[in-house]
């Protein structure tokens, strides 16, 4: 019986947990919302139009009437830090992207989450989440358009074109679709391989042979490889998406926040998987040394001693 196999067995289980959490975070309102990949802060969207609308004659800008009617309430919102400019347009304050879906909602402390209040005092109030689905990819244009279509702003029909939404932003995020799908596939593969690693490590508890240890090491290495690749791909997606929003989103006062907790979770799983691999490697090293030592003892005992005179 190999009791030392308990450690890699537990490592395999521990590596699966972050994979599941990364996949299902945000699958319903309030469930691990802080573990998002990227969050779009749209609470200030159209703020530049609010400033410029006072310079545009009535009827020349479709947003003029909306902002003129809402100016007093928005000014009050800014002063009291309670309401959101995005609400005047029918948009959510934020759109948080997860691996299988996205969620949206409002900021409970401040509409202008990036300037009027410390970030530590701002909390999310998730109002809705899209239905989780495999091979999901976030399309900001479709998400914001859906919000605009479900909420009316006075008697006007405001679209993203009206807000001068930068097409480069949507194009840049949509270009990450394949990478997003790849990350999902790798997480599934990592879960399967980690489960096989757990099973092989469990059976290795009752077998002292090298074959069971070699099989366990193989599955542990494969699971680690899949999880590291998934973590690397999803990190690239998060960084690139945030950079694209920062590059083009300033035109309409849209910001992005990287999901630091999500990245920490997925790389923590990789670290646990690495521990399991290193443990099995140590088992092989110790096993070989023990075998060589045993051979040396047998050889010494087999040497004939000269007869005493």
N, C-alpha and C positions, 0 to 999 in steps of 0.2 A: 504493500500500500504506500502511495506517494502523497503524504500529507502536505508537502510543499506546493502541490498543485492547487491548493485552495486559493492562494494569492492570485495567480493568473485567471482562475475561474471567476473570482470576484471582480478582477479588472475587466474581464469581458462583459460582465453584467453592468459594471459602472460605465463602460464605454457606450453601451446601448442607450442608457438613460438620456444623455445629452442629445443623442440623435433623435430620439422620440420627442424630446422637449423642443428642439429646434424646428422640427417638422410641424408640430401641432400648436406652437405658441401663437396666440391670437386667433385660434379657430372659432372662438366665440367671445362676445364682449366681456372684457375684464379678465380674461385668462392670459396671464403672462404678457400683458400689453407692453410692458417695459422691455421685453425681449424682441423688439422689432428689428428688421434689417435696416430700413431707412424710414424716416418720417418726414413728410413734406409739411412744412408750416405755411399754410395758406391764409392765416388770420389777417395778414396785411395786404392780401391781394387786391389790386385796384387802388391802393393808397395814392399812387402817383396821379391817378385820374381824379381823385378827390381834391388834390391840391390844384390841379390844372383846370378843374371844371369851373372854377370861379372866373377864369379868363375866357371861357367859351360862351358865346351868346346862347340864349335859350333856344332849344330846338336844333342846334348845330351838332350836338353830341348826344347820343342816345343815353349816356350815363348822367348827363347834366341834371335832368329832372329827378332821377333816382337819388343822386348824391345831395341835391339841393333839399329834397324832402327829408333825407336822412341826416343832414348835416348837424342838426341840433342834437339828435339822439347819439350820433357818432361822437360829437364833441363831448357830450356827457359821458360816453363810454370811455373815452380816452382819459378824462379827468378822474373818473371813478374806477377805471381799470376793471370793468365788469363785462362789457359786451364786446362783440367782435364785428369788425368791418365786413368780414367774409359772410356773416349772417345776413347782412343787408343784400347780399347777392345770392343768397340761397346756398352758399357753400359751407362746408365744414371748416373748422379751424385747422384741422390736421388730417392727413391721410397716412396711416402707418402701414408699411408694406411688410408682409410676412411671407414665409415660404409657400404657403398654400392659399393665401387670400390676403385681403387688405381690410383694415378697419378705419373708421372715421368718427369724428366727434368734435367736442368743443373743449377749450381750455377753461378751467373753472375759476382761475384767479385773474387772468388778464387776457384780453384780446390780442394785444400787441406783445406776444410772448417773448420777443427777442429784445425789446427795448424798454418797456415800462415797468418791468418787475424782475427781480432775481429769478433765475431759472429754478432755483430750489423751492420757490414758493408757488410754482405753476404745476398743476396736476391735470391729467387728461380725464375727460369724461367721455368714454366710448359710447356712442349712440347706436352704431350699427357695424356689422361686419359682413363682408361678402361670403358666399357659400364656399367652403374649402373644396378645392379640386386639385387633382394631380396635374403636373405640368402647368401650374398657374404662372402667369406673368402679369405684372402690374402695368396698366396703360393709363397714364395720368390724364390724357385727353378724354378717354371714355369715362373715367371715374368722375372728373369734374363736370363733364357735360351731363352725366346722369344726375348729378346734384342740381345743376341749373335747371334741368327739365322737370324735376320733381317739385321745385319750389318757385313760386312766382315772385318777381320783384316789381311790385306796382303793376302798371299796365304795359310795361315794356318787356321785350324778350331779349335778354342779354345772353350772348354767347361768348365762347372763349375768343373768337375773332374780335368781338367788341372790346375785350380786355387786352387785345394785342398779345395774346398768349404766344410765346416763342415756339415755333414748330421745331426748332433745333432741340429744345428740351425734351419733347416727346419722342423725337427721332432718336436722340441719344439713349434714352432709357429703353425704348423698344429694341434697340440694337443689342441689348443685354439679354434678350429673350432666350437665346440658345444657352448662354452661360447659366441662367437661372434654371432652366430645365435640366442642364447637366448636373448642377448641384443637387437637385431633387433626386435624380437617378443615383448619384453617388451616395447620398444618405441612405437610400433604400438598400443599396448594395452593402454599405457598411453595417447596417443593422443585421442583414442576413449572415454576413461573414462573422460578425461579432457573436451572433447566436451559435453558429457552428463552432466558433472558438470556445464558447462556454461549454457546449456539449462535449467537445473533445477533451477539454481540461477537466471536466467532471469525470469522464471515464478514465482519465489518466490518474485520478485519485486511487483507483483500484487496480492499476496496472503499473508495474515498475519497468516495463520494457521501453526501449528507446523508440520503437515505432510509434507508440501513443504520444510520446513527448514530441517527436518530429512532426506528427500530424497536427498536434496542438500549436506548435510554433508556426507551422505553415499557415493555419487559419488566422492566428494572431497577427502575423505579418500582413496578410492580405486585408484583414479588417482595418489594421492601422493605415495601410496604404490608401484604402478607399476613404477613410475618415479624414486623413490629411488632405487628400485631393479635394474632397467636398469642402473642407474648411478653407482651403486656398482659393477655390473657385468662388465661394460665397463671399470671401473677403474682397476679392477683386470686384465682384458685382456691387458690393456695398460702397467701396471706395469710389468706383467709377460713377455710380449713380449719384452719389453726393457731389462729386466734382462737376458733373453735368448740370445739376440743379444750381450749384453755386456759380457756374459759368454763365448760364442764361437766365436763371430765375430772378436775378436782381431787377430785370426789366419790369417785372410785374410784382416785385416785392415778395417773392416766394423763396423760402429757405429750406435747407435739408439738414437733418441730423442723423449721423451714423448710429447704427445700433451697436454700441460698445458692449452691452451685456450679452447680446446674441453672439458676437464674435468671441467674447470671453468664454461663453458656454461651449461653443463648438470646438475651440482650441483646448479647453480643459478636457473634453472627451478624447481628443487626440493624445494629450499628455498621459491620460490613464491607460490608453491603448499601448502607448510606448512603454509604460511600466510593465505591462504584461509581457511584451516581447522581450524586454531586457531580462525579466525574471526567467523566462524559458531559456534564454541564451546562457544565463548563469547556471541553470540546471544542467545543461549540456557540458559546460566547462567543469563543474564540480563532479559530474558523473564520470567524465573521462579521466580526471585526476584520480578519483577513487578506484576506477578500474585498473589504471596503471599501477597504483600503489598495491592493489591486491595481487597483481601479477608479480610484482617485485618480491612480495612476501613469500609467495609460493615458490619462486625461483630460488630464493635464499634457503628455504627449508629443504629444497631438493638437492642442494650441493652436499656431496659426501664429505664428511669430516675425516681428516687423516687419523690413523690409529695412534694411540698414545704409546710412547716407548716405555 
